[in-house]
Amino acid sequence: MATNARDLNKQAKEILEIAEKWNVEGNFFFSTTFKRYLEQINILSELEKAWKEEGATVSKEYVKGRKNLYVNPAITEYNKTSTAANNTVGTLIKIIESMRETDEDAARELLEFIQGRKK
């Protein structure tokens, strides 16, 4: 089952609500990393839409009218951005885990939500 943008926005809002509840949203590293992750998710959505509209392959015409077939560049960029987003989530989880030293309950609740164990 595909996740739509509304579901993603709802989940992001819930993560921020938990962060606010535990006064984590003011942590510079949490807030900038979370913002970066949301931007990456938006980019992924746009790239996916582009390659679905254009198809998996594109052709490039050369001077003599010959066409060569290539993988749609949106797919390549999607894969790169996916890798970056996965790394960003890893960083976000490390930031939250490091919060355990100062607030075990906040870190636990955020991690449970991100890992899908808390709805």
C-alpha positions as CSV (number, residue, x, y, z in Angstrom):
1,M,0.0,0.0,0.0
2,A,1.5,3.3,-1.0
3,T,1.8,6.1,1.5
4,N,0.3,9.4,0.2
5,A,1.6,12.9,1.0
6,R,-1.2,13.5,3.5
7,D,-0.1,10.5,5.5
8,L,3.5,11.6,5.4
9,N,2.6,15.2,6.5
10,K,0.4,13.8,9.3
11,Q,3.3,11.6,10.5
12,A,5.8,14.5,10.3
13,K,3.4,16.6,12.3
14,E,3.0,13.9,15.0
15,I,6.8,13.6,15.3
16,L,7.0,17.4,15.8
17,E,4.2,17.3,18.4
18,I,6.2,14.6,20.3
19,A,9.3,16.7,20.0
20,E,7.5,19.8,21.3
21,K,6.0,17.8,24.2
22,W,9.5,16.8,25.3
23,N,11.1,20.2,24.4
24,V,13.3,18.6,21.8
25,E,12.2,20.7,18.8
26,G,14.5,23.5,20.1
27,N,17.5,21.3,19.7
28,F,19.4,22.8,16.8
29,F,20.7,19.5,15.5
30,F,17.3,17.8,15.7
31,S,15.4,20.7,14.1
32,T,17.8,21.2,11.2
33,T,18.2,17.5,10.5
34,F,14.4,17.0,10.6
35,K,13.9,19.9,8.3
36,R,16.5,18.5,5.9
37,Y,14.8,15.2,5.9
38,L,11.4,16.7,5.1
39,E,13.0,18.5,2.2
40,Q,14.5,15.3,0.9
41,I,11.0,13.6,1.1
42,N,9.5,16.4,-0.9
43,I,12.3,16.1,-3.5
44,L,11.7,12.3,-3.7
45,S,8.0,12.9,-4.3
46,E,8.7,15.3,-7.2
47,L,11.3,13.0,-8.8
48,E,8.9,10.1,-8.5
49,K,6.2,12.1,-10.2
50,A,8.6,13.2,-13.0
51,W,9.7,9.7,-13.8
52,K,6.2,8.2,-13.7
53,E,5.0,10.9,-16.1
54,E,8.0,10.6,-18.5
55,G,8.7,6.9,-18.1
56,A,11.7,4.9,-17.0
57,T,13.6,5.8,-20.2
58,V,14.2,8.9,-22.2
59,S,15.7,9.4,-25.6
60,K,18.3,11.9,-26.6
61,E,18.6,13.0,-30.3
62,Y,21.9,13.8,-31.7
63,V,22.9,16.0,-34.7
64,K,22.3,13.4,-37.4
65,G,18.9,12.6,-36.0
66,R,19.9,9.4,-34.3
67,K,18.3,8.7,-31.0
68,N,19.8,7.0,-28.0
69,L,17.8,5.6,-25.1
70,Y,18.8,6.4,-21.6
71,V,17.6,5.7,-18.1
72,N,15.5,8.7,-17.0
73,P,17.8,10.9,-15.0
74,A,15.0,11.4,-12.4
75,I,15.5,7.8,-11.4
76,T,19.2,8.2,-10.8
77,E,18.5,11.4,-8.8
78,Y,15.7,9.6,-6.9
79,N,18.1,6.8,-5.9
80,K,20.8,9.4,-4.8
81,T,18.2,11.3,-2.8
82,S,16.8,8.1,-1.2
83,T,20.3,7.2,0.0
84,A,20.8,10.7,1.4
85,A,17.4,10.6,3.1
86,N,18.2,7.2,4.6
87,N,21.4,8.7,6.0
88,T,19.6,11.7,7.3
89,V,17.2,9.4,9.2
90,G,20.1,7.6,10.6
91,T,21.6,10.9,11.8
92,L,18.2,11.9,13.3
93,I,17.9,8.6,15.2
94,K,21.5,9.1,16.5
95,I,20.6,12.6,17.7
96,I,17.5,11.3,19.5
97,E,19.4,8.4,21.0
98,S,22.0,10.9,22.3
99,M,19.2,12.7,24.1
100,R,18.7,9.6,26.3
101,E,21.4,10.9,28.5
102,T,19.3,14.0,29.3
103,D,15.7,12.7,28.8
104,E,15.2,9.0,28.5
105,D,11.4,9.3,28.0
106,A,11.5,11.8,25.2
107,A,14.1,9.8,23.3
108,R,12.1,6.6,23.8
109,E,8.8,8.1,22.6
110,L,10.3,9.7,19.5
111,L,12.2,6.5,18.5
112,E,9.1,4.3,19.0
113,F,7.1,6.6,16.8
114,I,9.8,6.8,14.1
115,Q,10.2,3.0,14.2
116,G,6.4,2.6,13.8
117,R,5.9,1.0,17.2
118,K,3.8,3.8,18.5
119,K,0.7,5.1,16.7
